[in-house]
């Protein structure tokens, strides 16, 4: 459970850093690839709990499914935004 809170704090901290340093290459790359980053981190979280810890998986699995869904949403949202930006140019 504390790992879930740590991930939420990490995402919130990344948001605040990205808001302050939005012109940096690393931050702009992270914003373009945020769906893939969220999916990768949730798969890592899920694999850690499946292979290392075998007890109390239900909340972690639900949270990981939620994050994977959020990552898929951001992948679709960002690809639509990028395709609209290319049409305007």
Backbone as CSV, one residue per row, in Angstrom:
resi,resn,N_x,N_y,N_z,CA_x,CA_y,CA_z,C_x,C_y,C_z
1,UNK,0.822,-1.184,0.000,0.000,0.000,0.000,0.875,1.261,0.000
2,UNK,1.971,1.208,0.718,2.853,2.373,0.741,3.524,2.581,-0.615
3,UNK,3.692,1.504,-1.382,4.263,1.639,-2.715,3.308,2.391,-3.646
4,UNK,2.021,2.181,-3.458,1.026,2.905,-4.253,1.094,4.404,-3.941
5,UNK,1.188,4.735,-2.673,1.308,6.142,-2.291,2.619,6.730,-2.809
6,UNK,3.678,5.943,-2.791,4.961,6.422,-3.313,4.862,6.710,-4.808
7,UNK,4.163,5.853,-5.551,3.996,6.099,-6.989,3.146,7.340,-7.237
8,UNK,2.092,7.519,-6.453,1.261,8.715,-6.606,2.064,9.981,-6.307
9,UNK,2.870,9.945,-5.257,3.718,11.086,-4.939,4.761,11.332,-6.027
10,UNK,5.264,10.247,-6.620,6.224,10.379,-7.704,5.575,11.053,-8.917
11,UNK,4.354,10.632,-9.260,3.657,11.246,-10.390,3.347,12.711,-10.104
12,UNK,2.930,13.013,-8.889,2.627,14.389,-8.523,3.897,15.241,-8.556
13,UNK,4.983,14.709,-8.036,6.255,15.421,-8.083,6.732,15.646,-9.505
14,UNK,6.544,14.643,-10.360,6.918,14.800,-11.765,6.070,15.867,-12.433
15,UNK,4.797,15.931,-12.065,3.919,16.973,-12.604,4.410,18.357,-12.201
16,UNK,4.762,18.509,-10.933,5.231,19.820,-10.459,6.556,20.214,-11.107
17,UNK,7.451,19.255,-11.261,8.731,19.541,-11.917,8.496,19.890,-13.383
18,UNK,7.597,19.147,-14.033,7.286,19.428,-15.433,6.622,20.772,-15.622
19,UNK,5.848,21.169,-14.653,5.182,22.474,-14.732,6.199,23.609,-14.619
20,UNK,7.214,23.402,-13.787,8.213,24.447,-13.586,9.233,24.487,-14.726
21,UNK,9.683,23.312,-15.198,10.718,23.225,-16.220,10.146,22.672,-17.523
22,UNK,9.083,23.269,-18.037,8.387,22.698,-19.187,9.147,22.847,-20.500
23,UNK,10.145,23.684,-20.578,10.890,23.861,-21.820,12.073,22.915,-21.953
24,UNK,12.371,22.143,-20.944,13.492,21.214,-20.976,13.206,20.056,-21.936
25,UNK,14.257,19.517,-22.555,14.088,18.398,-23.485,13.532,17.166,-22.783
26,UNK,14.057,16.869,-21.615,13.617,15.674,-20.886,12.146,15.773,-20.489
27,UNK,11.716,16.929,-20.054,10.326,17.121,-19.653,9.404,17.061,-20.871
28,UNK,9.802,17.691,-21.974,8.944,17.652,-23.162,8.862,16.240,-23.736
29,UNK,9.959,15.478,-23.677,9.925,14.088,-24.121,9.019,13.260,-23.210
30,UNK,9.100,13.505,-21.918,8.239,12.789,-20.970,6.771,13.101,-21.171
31,UNK,6.456,14.324,-21.546,5.058,14.668,-21.815,4.554,14.011,-23.086
32,UNK,5.426,13.879,-24.082,5.004,13.209,-25.314,4.809,11.722,-25.109
33,UNK,5.598,11.125,-24.237,5.563,9.681,-24.013,4.963,9.308,-22.661
34,UNK,4.087,10.139,-22.122,3.571,9.894,-20.769,2.722,8.642,-20.686
35,UNK,2.004,8.295,-21.730,1.201,7.068,-21.717,2.078,5.835,-21.582
36,UNK,3.161,5.790,-22.345,4.064,4.642,-22.287,4.793,4.585,-20.945
37,UNK,5.132,5.726,-20.386,5.799,5.756,-19.081,4.871,5.236,-17.995
38,UNK,3.600,5.627,-18.031,2.637,5.154,-17.039,2.411,3.656,-17.179
39,UNK,2.281,3.171,-18.407,2.080,1.737,-18.619,3.294,0.948,-18.139
40,UNK,4.489,1.415,-18.476,5.702,0.703,-18.062,5.854,0.676,-16.542
41,UNK,5.574,1.792,-15.882,5.721,1.803,-14.428,4.668,0.926,-13.751
42,UNK,3.451,0.877,-14.297,2.436,0.023,-13.681,2.725,-1.453,-13.927
43,UNK,3.296,-1.789,-15.080,3.680,-3.184,-15.325,4.829,-3.579,-14.404
44,UNK,5.766,-2.668,-14.185,6.847,-2.953,-13.235,6.311,-3.141,-11.817
45,UNK,5.365,-2.314,-11.419,4.743,-2.456,-10.107,4.033,-3.794,-9.989
46,UNK,3.280,-4.146,-11.005,2.549,-5.411,-10.988,3.501,-6.597,-10.979
47,UNK,4.542,-6.553,-11.797,5.486,-7.673,-11.841,6.257,-7.812,-10.535
48,UNK,6.551,-6.702,-9.878,7.224,-6.779,-8.582,6.362,-7.520,-7.573
49,UNK,5.091,-7.179,-7.512,4.231,-7.820,-6.540,3.900,-9.255,-6.908
50,UNK,3.871,-9.577,-8.177,3.569,-10.950,-8.566,4.763,-11.862,-8.308
51,UNK,5.965,-11.415,-8.645,7.131,-12.279,-8.540,7.842,-12.211,-7.192
52,UNK,7.725,-11.118,-6.478,8.436,-10.983,-5.205,7.508,-11.218,-4.023
53,UNK,6.365,-10.556,-4.024,5.414,-10.713,-2.928,4.207,-11.481,-3.447
54,UNK,3.754,-12.440,-2.695,2.606,-13.230,-3.124,1.357,-12.962,-2.298
55,UNK,1.419,-12.087,-1.336,0.251,-11.828,-0.499,-0.282,-10.414,-0.751
56,UNK,-1.565,-10.269,-0.648,-2.207,-8.963,-0.792,-2.143,-8.384,-2.184
57,UNK,-2.378,-9.200,-3.193,-2.249,-8.733,-4.567,-3.465,-7.977,-5.085
58,UNK,-4.626,-8.175,-4.516,-5.851,-7.635,-5.095,-5.829,-6.108,-5.254
59,UNK,-5.484,-5.315,-4.225,-5.456,-3.857,-4.423,-4.392,-3.418,-5.431
60,UNK,-3.270,-4.117,-5.437,-2.195,-3.756,-6.360,-2.605,-4.049,-7.792
61,UNK,-3.271,-5.178,-8.007,-3.733,-5.529,-9.351,-4.774,-4.518,-9.837
62,UNK,-5.701,-4.133,-8.978,-6.698,-3.146,-9.371,-6.053,-1.790,-9.694
63,UNK,-5.107,-1.383,-8.878,-4.419,-0.120,-9.121,-3.603,-0.177,-10.404
64,UNK,-2.961,-1.317,-10.654,-2.175,-1.465,-11.880,-3.070,-1.454,-13.110
65,UNK,-4.231,-2.091,-13.027,-5.169,-2.066,-14.147,-5.653,-0.645,-14.389
66,UNK,-5.907,0.096,-13.326,-6.306,1.494,-13.462,-5.210,2.311,-14.146
67,UNK,-3.964,2.112,-13.744,-2.861,2.854,-14.349,-2.631,2.449,-15.800
68,UNK,-2.782,1.166,-16.106,-2.636,0.727,-17.492,-3.729,1.361,-18.355
69,UNK,-4.947,1.409,-17.840,-6.029,2.079,-18.567,-5.750,3.559,-18.762
70,UNK,-5.218,4.211,-17.734,-4.855,5.622,-17.843,-3.754,5.826,-18.880
71,UNK,-2.790,4.910,-18.895,-1.718,4.998,-19.890,-2.231,4.812,-21.301
72,UNK,-3.164,3.888,-21.500,-3.758,3.690,-22.826,-4.537,4.933,-23.242
73,UNK,-5.260,5.526,-22.300,-5.985,6.772,-22.601,-5.016,7.855,-23.059
74,UNK,-3.901,8.019,-22.340,-2.943,9.047,-22.719,-2.270,8.736,-24.054
75,UNK,-2.031,7.455,-24.353,-1.477,7.100,-25.657,-2.414,7.529,-26.776
76,UNK,-3.702,7.237,-26.622,-4.685,7.609,-27.643,-4.825,9.129,-27.719
77,UNK,-4.920,9.775,-26.563,-5.087,11.234,-26.518,-3.900,11.942,-27.162
78,UNK,-2.686,11.512,-26.833,-1.498,12.171,-27.377,-1.326,11.891,-28.866
79,UNK,-1.688,10.694,-29.307,-1.561,10.407,-30.744,-2.563,11.240,-31.549
80,UNK,-3.767,11.436,-31.005,-4.739,12.307,-31.684,-4.252,13.747,-31.719
81,UNK,-3.678,14.198,-30.612,-3.172,15.574,-30.548,-2.010,15.767,-31.514
82,UNK,-1.124,14.777,-31.604,0.010,14.879,-32.526,-0.447,14.856,-33.973
83,UNK,-1.449,14.029,-34.295,-1.927,13.968,-35.675,-2.657,15.251,-36.061
84,UNK,-3.361,15.874,-35.123,-4.005,17.158,-35.407,-2.975,18.258,-35.593
85,UNK,-1.883,18.195,-34.826,-0.817,19.187,-34.974,-0.114,19.052,-36.302
86,UNK,0.036,17.841,-36.827,0.685,17.641,-38.115,-0.222,18.082,-39.263
87,UNK,-1.530,17.962,-39.082,-2.468,18.392,-40.133,-2.442,19.906,-40.297
88,UNK,-2.230,20.641,-39.197,-2.220,22.095,-39.257,-0.970,22.618,-39.943
89,UNK,0.129,21.901,-39.830,1.399,22.378,-40.423,1.440,22.079,-41.856
